[in-house]
C-alpha cells in the first residue's frame, strides 16, 4: 500500500511540475514556422520534419515574387522547368544490419524498430527546432511464465513505473532524434523479484548533410532486459536472463548523380549476459554498395559486406556476402523489394555457403500500412553464431480514429544454432512471437498504452520448449517542452 501511495504522489508531483514549470519560447502565430505534417502510420517514434531520404535532398523551388504579373501583347510567359526529382524513398535504408531488431518501413530519421511488448516512446510530433519530452508511465501487467521455463511455470501480476525522455532537434542541415526510458517493477506474489532499472531502452538516430550530395547518418539502439527473447531479431530465448545488447551503425551516402548513389555502412553489436557469459559476442560488419534508378519505378542495388562474429568459447566466424537486389514501385502505394546472394562462412578452417535473402512487400493505405517480409542471414544470436531465417509482418492503423494507433506484428523465426562447429548435431529452434499494441490519446498529454504478447519457442533439445502470454496496460503522461 505504501508503494502505491508513493507512485500516486509521484505522478501528481510530475503533473504539478509539468503545469507549473514547463516554459516554451513563444512567437506570434503568424511568425511561427509551418509545422511538419505527422507521418501517417507512425507506430513508435515522432515523425521527422523531413523523413530520411536515400537520395540527395531536394532543393526547394524558389517562390514566385508576389505582385501584379506584367502583361505582354505578343508572348505568353514561358513555364519554368520542373526540378529533377530524386529516386523514390526506399522502404528501409540500404544494407540492412542483420543484428538490428526488425524495423518498420515508416521513416522518421531512420525507420523505427518494431517493438516486442509495449512501446513507451510516444511523444507528440516535434514543433520547434528543439523538442524535449519527459514522460512517466504507470502500468499494470500479467505474465503467465515469468521465468520463461518449460516446467515449473510461475505467473505473477506486475506493477510498473517507467520514467523516460525523448529529444528532437531539427535544423536545415542536421536532425537528431533520441529517447531513453528505464523501468521499475513490483511483483505482487514474488516480491523478491521486484527491481528497478532491470529494463532499459535507448535509441538515437542522427542525420547530417555534409553537402547537397553527401549525407552522414548514425543510429544506435540499446536494450537491457531480463527477457532474453527481446534482444535479437529472431526472438530466441535462453530463459530469464539479465542481458543487454547495443548496435551502433554509422553510414555515409554519396549521391553521385540524380539516379546513382554510393553507400558505405559499418556496425558493431555487443551482446552480453550476466550469467551465461559463454554466449557473449561481438559482431563487426562493414559494407559498401551502389544503387541506380533504372526506371522511374525500378531501382537496382549491388552490395558487398564483410562480417566478423566473435562468440566467447566458440571459434570466430568470418562472413563474406555479395548481394544483388531490386526495388519496384508496383503502384504509388505498393512497393516490393528482393535481394539475395551467397554468404561465405569461414570458421575453424572450414568454409561453407549459406543463402542470404531479404524480401519485402509494403502497402500503404489511408488508415496506415501493411507489410510482410522474409530475411535470412548469419548472425550472433542468444544461442551463439546461427543461420537465422525470419518471416515477419506488420499491420499499423494510425488514422482510423483520432488519437488511436493500433499495431499487429507476427514473427516466425528458424534458428540453426550450431553454425560454428560442423561436428555437432544441428539444433533448430523455432520461435513464434505475436504482438498486439495500442495507444490512445485521451487528453493532450495523457495516453493509454496497452499490449498483448504471445511467445512460443520449440527446440530439438528436450525440456526447452517455452510458452508465454503477457498483458500490459499503462497510463502515460508526457509533457513536451518546445523551443521555436
PEBEL-V947183 format. One record per run of one state. SS is the DSSP state (2 for helix, 1 for strand, 0 for the rest). FROM is the first residue (numbers start at 0). LEN is the number of residues. If there is no record, write none. Layout:
SS:FROM:LEN / SS:FROM:LEN
This chain:
0:0:1 / 2:1:20 / 0:21:3 / 1:24:1 / 0:25:3 / 2:28:3 / 0:31:71 / 1:102:1 / 0:103:9 / 1:112:1 / 0:113:16 / 1:129:14 / 0:143:12 / 1:155:15 / 0:170:3 / 1:173:14 / 0:187:3 / 2:190:3 / 0:193:1 / 1:194:17 / 0:211:2 / 1:213:14 / 2:227:3 / 0:230:9 / 1:239:18 / 0:257:2 / 1:259:14 / 0:273:3 / 2:276:3 / 0:279:1 / 1:280:13 / 0:293:4 / 1:297:14 / 0:311:5 / 1:316:13 / 0:329:4 / 1:333:14 / 0:347:2 / 1:349:16 / 0:365:2 / 1:367:14 / 0:381:2 / 1:383:14 / 0:397:6 / 1:403:13 / 0:416:11 / 1:427:14 / 0:441:4 / 1:445:14 / 0:459:6 / 1:465:18 / 0:483:1
